[in-house]
Amino acid sequence: MKNQDQIIELLNKIMEFELAGVVRYNHYALMVYGYNRIPIVSWLREEADNSLVHAQAAGEMITALGGHPSLAIGPLLETHRHDIGDILRESMEQEALAKALYYELLALVKDNSVMLEEYARQKIAEEEMHAAEVDKMLRKPGDIKSFSN
């Protein structure tokens, strides 16, 4: 496969980024307080689980290509902002970065590997669905206009 080393390198970057998401979402879940804590914590823990599944999938692609999965983790920045709105906005930013990585992968594997193209497309769709959900959560009750526009 052409660009195989570059593809493996990018898949490792994706895996590291998704592993950082596991830590980030668990941290967010621990920092939620107030009346709506229980459903928000459950949702954040579910997102941590999703990030782990995404990291594992990237690792499986790496090993399928004969590569070695990284033991590193992506960047983790503590903003010390733990308001639910801040957490959700940070989540949207991180999901946009993840989506950009999957788009980069899609461009790299286009017409090179159907398996990797479909993998990248599936993850892009999942990231877009998650961003849409967070966008809805950031809206005030009764607002139908997208938060991010």
C-alpha positions as protocol buffer text, in pm:
chain_id: "A"
residue {
  index: 1
  type: MET
  ca { x: 0 y: 0 z: 0 }
}
residue {
  index: 2
  type: LYS
  ca { x: 136 y: 341 z: -91 }
}
residue {
  index: 3
  type: ASN
  ca { x: 198 y: 585 z: 196 }
}
residue {
  index: 4
  type: GLN
  ca { x: 175 y: 298 z: 447 }
}
residue {
  index: 5
  type: ASP
  ca { x: 423 y: 450 z: 694 }
}
residue {
  index: 6
  type: GLN
  ca { x: 244 y: 785 z: 677 }
}
residue {
  index: 7
  type: ILE
  ca { x: -93 y: 614 z: 726 }
}
residue {
  index: 8
  type: ILE
  ca { x: 33 y: 422 z: 1031 }
}
residue {
  index: 9
  type: GLU
  ca { x: 180 y: 743 z: 1175 }
}
residue {
  index: 10
  type: LEU
  ca { x: -154 y: 922 z: 1134 }
}
residue {
  index: 11
  type: LEU
  ca { x: -347 y: 627 z: 1280 }
}
residue {
  index: 12
  type: ASN
  ca { x: -116 y: 640 z: 1583 }
}
residue {
  index: 13
  type: LYS
  ca { x: -188 y: 1012 z: 1617 }
}
residue {
  index: 14
  type: ILE
  ca { x: -561 y: 936 z: 1601 }
}
residue {
  index: 15
  type: MET
  ca { x: -526 y: 661 z: 1861 }
}
residue {
  index: 16
  type: GLU
  ca { x: -334 y: 894 z: 2094 }
}
residue {
  index: 17
  type: PHE
  ca { x: -591 y: 1171 z: 2046 }
}
residue {
  index: 18
  type: GLU
  ca { x: -880 y: 935 z: 2121 }
}
residue {
  index: 19
  type: LEU
  ca { x: -702 y: 801 z: 2432 }
}
residue {
  index: 20
  type: ALA
  ca { x: -667 y: 1159 z: 2553 }
}
residue {
  index: 21
  type: GLY
  ca { x: -1043 y: 1187 z: 2500 }
}
residue {
  index: 22
  type: VAL
  ca { x: -1096 y: 898 z: 2742 }
}
residue {
  index: 23
  type: VAL
  ca { x: -907 y: 1086 z: 3012 }
}
residue {
  index: 24
  type: ARG
  ca { x: -1068 y: 1420 z: 2925 }
}
residue {
  index: 25
  type: TYR
  ca { x: -1427 y: 1291 z: 2936 }
}
residue {
  index: 26
  type: ASN
  ca { x: -1366 y: 1105 z: 3262 }
}
residue {
  index: 27
  type: HIS
  ca { x: -1221 y: 1424 z: 3411 }
}
residue {
  index: 28
  type: TYR
  ca { x: -1522 y: 1623 z: 3294 }
}
residue {
  index: 29
  type: ALA
  ca { x: -1756 y: 1363 z: 3447 }
}
residue {
  index: 30
  type: LEU
  ca { x: -1583 y: 1400 z: 3783 }
}
residue {
  index: 31
  type: MET
  ca { x: -1617 y: 1779 z: 3775 }
}
residue {
  index: 32
  type: VAL
  ca { x: -1994 y: 1800 z: 3718 }
}
residue {
  index: 33
  type: TYR
  ca { x: -2202 y: 1932 z: 4006 }
}
residue {
  index: 34
  type: GLY
  ca { x: -2558 y: 2045 z: 4047 }
}
residue {
  index: 35
  type: TYR
  ca { x: -2913 y: 1926 z: 3987 }
}
residue {
  index: 36
  type: ASN
  ca { x: -2849 y: 1772 z: 3646 }
}
residue {
  index: 37
  type: ARG
  ca { x: -2533 y: 1589 z: 3750 }
}
residue {
  index: 38
  type: ILE
  ca { x: -2651 y: 1230 z: 3704 }
}
residue {
  index: 39
  type: PRO
  ca { x: -2760 y: 1240 z: 3336 }
}
residue {
  index: 40
  type: ILE
  ca { x: -2466 y: 1462 z: 3237 }
}
residue {
  index: 41
  type: VAL
  ca { x: -2213 y: 1237 z: 3413 }
}
residue {
  index: 42
  type: SER
  ca { x: -2367 y: 932 z: 3245 }
}
residue {
  index: 43
  type: TRP
  ca { x: -2342 y: 1101 z: 2905 }
}
residue {
  index: 44
  type: LEU
  ca { x: -1979 y: 1207 z: 2963 }
}
residue {
  index: 45
  type: ARG
  ca { x: -1882 y: 856 z: 3073 }
}
residue {
  index: 46
  type: GLU
  ca { x: -2049 y: 720 z: 2760 }
}
residue {
  index: 47
  type: GLU
  ca { x: -1837 y: 961 z: 2554 }
}
residue {
  index: 48
  type: ALA
  ca { x: -1525 y: 834 z: 2735 }
}
residue {
  index: 49
  type: ASP
  ca { x: -1626 y: 480 z: 2642 }
}
residue {
  index: 50
  type: ASN
  ca { x: -1678 y: 589 z: 2279 }
}
residue {
  index: 51
  type: SER
  ca { x: -1331 y: 747 z: 2273 }
}
residue {
  index: 52
  type: LEU
  ca { x: -1183 y: 421 z: 2399 }
}
residue {
  index: 53
  type: VAL
  ca { x: -1364 y: 225 z: 2126 }
}
residue {
  index: 54
  type: HIS
  ca { x: -1232 y: 474 z: 1867 }
}
residue {
  index: 55
  type: ALA
  ca { x: -877 y: 436 z: 2003 }
}
residue {
  index: 56
  type: GLN
  ca { x: -905 y: 58 z: 1991 }
}
residue {
  index: 57
  type: ALA
  ca { x: -1032 y: 70 z: 1633 }
}
residue {
  index: 58
  type: ALA
  ca { x: -737 y: 286 z: 1530 }
}
residue {
  index: 59
  type: GLY
  ca { x: -503 y: 39 z: 1701 }
}
residue {
  index: 60
  type: GLU
  ca { x: -663 y: -249 z: 1513 }
}
residue {
  index: 61
  type: MET
  ca { x: -607 y: -66 z: 1184 }
}
residue {
  index: 62
  type: ILE
  ca { x: -243 y: -3 z: 1279 }
}
residue {
  index: 63
  type: THR
  ca { x: -178 y: -370 z: 1351 }
}
residue {
  index: 64
  type: ALA
  ca { x: -371 y: -479 z: 1040 }
}
residue {
  index: 65
  type: LEU
  ca { x: -119 y: -274 z: 840 }
}
residue {
  index: 66
  type: GLY
  ca { x: 174 y: -434 z: 1023 }
}
residue {
  index: 67
  type: GLY
  ca { x: 241 y: -129 z: 1238 }
}
residue {
  index: 68
  type: HIS
  ca { x: 312 y: -89 z: 1607 }
}
residue {
  index: 69
  type: PRO
  ca { x: 52 y: 96 z: 1818 }
}
residue {
  index: 70
  type: SER
  ca { x: 185 y: 388 z: 2019 }
}
residue {
  index: 71
  type: LEU
  ca { x: 188 y: 388 z: 2397 }
}
residue {
  index: 72
  type: ALA
  ca { x: 163 y: 766 z: 2402 }
}
residue {
  index: 73
  type: ILE
  ca { x: -142 y: 975 z: 2474 }
}
residue {
  index: 74
  type: GLY
  ca { x: -249 y: 1293 z: 2297 }
}
residue {
  index: 75
  type: PRO
  ca { x: -238 y: 1640 z: 2448 }
}
residue {
  index: 76
  type: LEU
  ca { x: -429 y: 1707 z: 2768 }
}
residue {
  index: 77
  type: LEU
  ca { x: -478 y: 2067 z: 2871 }
}
residue {
  index: 78
  type: GLU
  ca { x: -646 y: 2154 z: 3199 }
}
residue {
  index: 79
  type: THR
  ca { x: -847 y: 2470 z: 3146 }
}
residue {
  index: 80
  type: HIS
  ca { x: -987 y: 2477 z: 3500 }
}
residue {
  index: 81
  type: ARG
  ca { x: -1325 y: 2568 z: 3348 }
}
residue {
  index: 82
  type: HIS
  ca { x: -1583 y: 2327 z: 3478 }
}
residue {
  index: 83
  type: ASP
  ca { x: -1911 y: 2499 z: 3402 }
}
residue {
  index: 84
  type: ILE
  ca { x: -2125 y: 2260 z: 3195 }
}
residue {
  index: 85
  type: GLY
  ca { x: -2134 y: 2509 z: 2908 }
}
residue {
  index: 86
  type: ASP
  ca { x: -1754 y: 2536 z: 2913 }
}
residue {
  index: 87
  type: ILE
  ca { x: -1719 y: 2158 z: 2921 }
}
residue {
  index: 88
  type: LEU
  ca { x: -1954 y: 2121 z: 2624 }
}
residue {
  index: 89
  type: ARG
  ca { x: -1777 y: 2393 z: 2424 }
}
residue {
  index: 90
  type: GLU
  ca { x: -1440 y: 2227 z: 2493 }
}
residue {
  index: 91
  type: SER
  ca { x: -1594 y: 1898 z: 2386 }
}
residue {
  index: 92
  type: MET
  ca { x: -1705 y: 2053 z: 2055 }
}
residue {
  index: 93
  type: GLU
  ca { x: -1353 y: 2188 z: 1998 }
}
residue {
  index: 94
  type: GLN
  ca { x: -1198 y: 1847 z: 2061 }
}
residue {
  index: 95
  type: GLU
  ca { x: -1448 y: 1671 z: 1838 }
}
residue {
  index: 96
  type: ALA
  ca { x: -1368 y: 1917 z: 1558 }
}
residue {
  index: 97
  type: LEU
  ca { x: -998 y: 1832 z: 1597 }
}
residue {
  index: 98
  type: ALA
  ca { x: -1076 y: 1459 z: 1589 }
}
residue {
  index: 99
  type: LYS
  ca { x: -1290 y: 1503 z: 1279 }
}
residue {
  index: 100
  type: ALA
  ca { x: -1003 y: 1690 z: 1111 }
}
residue {
  index: 101
  type: LEU
  ca { x: -771 y: 1395 z: 1180 }
}
residue {
  index: 102
  type: TYR
  ca { x: -1019 y: 1153 z: 1025 }
}
residue {
  index: 103
  type: TYR
  ca { x: -1057 y: 1380 z: 720 }
}
residue {
  index: 104
  type: GLU
  ca { x: -677 y: 1386 z: 690 }
}
residue {
  index: 105
  type: LEU
  ca { x: -679 y: 1006 z: 698 }
}
residue {
  index: 106
  type: LEU
  ca { x: -955 y: 991 z: 438 }
}
residue {
  index: 107
  type: ALA
  ca { x: -753 y: 1211 z: 203 }
}
residue {
  index: 108
  type: LEU
  ca { x: -443 y: 997 z: 256 }
}
residue {
  index: 109
  type: VAL
  ca { x: -615 y: 663 z: 186 }
}
residue {
  index: 110
  type: LYS
  ca { x: -854 y: 772 z: -90 }
}
residue {
  index: 111
  type: ASP
  ca { x: -838 y: 526 z: -381 }
}
residue {
  index: 112
  type: ASN
  ca { x: -574 y: 336 z: -183 }
}
residue {
  index: 113
  type: SER
  ca { x: -775 y: 123 z: 62 }
}
residue {
  index: 114
  type: VAL
  ca { x: -1152 y: 76 z: 72 }
}
residue {
  index: 115
  type: MET
  ca { x: -1124 y: -59 z: 428 }
}
residue {
  index: 116
  type: LEU
  ca { x: -948 y: 253 z: 552 }
}
residue {
  index: 117
  type: GLU
  ca { x: -1172 y: 484 z: 350 }
}
residue {
  index: 118
  type: GLU
  ca { x: -1482 y: 330 z: 506 }
}
residue {
  index: 119
  type: TYR
  ca { x: -1322 y: 339 z: 852 }
}
residue {
  index: 120
  type: ALA
  ca { x: -1243 y: 711 z: 813 }
}
residue {
  index: 121
  type: ARG
  ca { x: -1591 y: 791 z: 675 }
}
residue {
  index: 122
  type: GLN
  ca { x: -1760 y: 605 z: 960 }
}
residue {
  index: 123
  type: LYS
  ca { x: -1558 y: 792 z: 1222 }
}
residue {
  index: 124
  type: ILE
  ca { x: -1624 y: 1127 z: 1051 }
}
residue {
  index: 125
  type: ALA
  ca { x: -1997 y: 1053 z: 1059 }
}
residue {
  index: 126
  type: GLU
  ca { x: -1978 y: 960 z: 1428 }
}
residue {
  index: 127
  type: GLU
  ca { x: -1786 y: 1279 z: 1513 }
}
residue {
  index: 128
  type: GLU
  ca { x: -2039 y: 1489 z: 1318 }
}
residue {
  index: 129
  type: MET
  ca { x: -2331 y: 1322 z: 1497 }
}
residue {
  index: 130
  type: HIS
  ca { x: -2165 y: 1386 z: 1832 }
}
residue {
  index: 131
  type: ALA
  ca { x: -2100 y: 1751 z: 1745 }
}
residue {
  index: 132
  type: ALA
  ca { x: -2466 y: 1791 z: 1647 }
}
residue {
  index: 133
  type: GLU
  ca { x: -2574 y: 1645 z: 1980 }
}
residue {
  index: 134
  type: VAL
  ca { x: -2345 y: 1879 z: 2175 }
}
residue {
  index: 135
  type: ASP
  ca { x: -2469 y: 2171 z: 1967 }
}
residue {
  index: 136
  type: LYS
  ca { x: -2825 y: 2089 z: 2075 }
}
residue {
  index: 137
  type: MET
  ca { x: -2716 y: 2064 z: 2438 }
}
residue {
  index: 138
  type: LEU
  ca { x: -2563 y: 2412 z: 2421 }
}
residue {
  index: 139
  type: ARG
  ca { x: -2885 y: 2574 z: 2298 }
}
residue {
  index: 140
  type: LYS
  ca { x: -3118 y: 2747 z: 2538 }
}
residue {
  index: 141
  type: PRO
  ca { x: -3459 y: 2579 z: 2576 }
}
residue {
  index: 142
  type: GLY
  ca { x: -3679 y: 2685 z: 2287 }
}
residue {
  index: 143
  type: ASP
  ca { x: -3389 y: 2787 z: 2061 }
}
residue {
  index: 144
  type: ILE
  ca { x: -3390 y: 2594 z: 1737 }
}
residue {
  index: 145
  type: LYS
  ca { x: -3104 y: 2778 z: 1569 }
}
residue {
  index: 146
  type: SER
  ca { x: -2771 y: 2597 z: 1574 }
}
residue {
  index: 147
  type: PHE
  ca { x: -2544 y: 2707 z: 1858 }
}
residue {
  index: 148
  type: SER
  ca { x: -2231 y: 2697 z: 1642 }
}
residue {
  index: 149
  type: ASN
  ca { x: -2368 y: 2926 z: 1368 }
}
